[in-house]
Amino acid sequence: MRSILGIVLATIGVSLWFWGGFRLAGKKSFLWKIHALGISDTIGSIFILAGLLVRSFEYWPHIILAMAAIGFWGTALSFVLARLGNESIPQENTEEEDAV
């Protein structure tokens, strides 16, 4: 039962990886594509690690550490990319900037 659950979780994770990759071919903006890829990649990786955790529980400290690292760095990288992408888009002047 544990091995079947582990395989199901890993399959969901790999499916999310492919779903995020296929979304890159769409007609949405570049930032939306990167956001969708980052989310699907992070959650897919966590599902794969959850499948490994179910199958081989003796390595739980390493797997939990990897899950935390992926969760943190995936979110941080998405935030940095969004900030960099937002700075490259020209913004309209607000009234406060015009007054200065």
Secondary structure, DSSP 8 states (H G I E B T S, - for coil): -HHHHHHHHHHHHHHHHHHHHHGGGSSS-HHHHHHHHHHHHHHHHHHHHHHHHHH-GGGHHHHHHHHHHHHHHHHHHHHHHHHHHHHHS-----HHHHH-
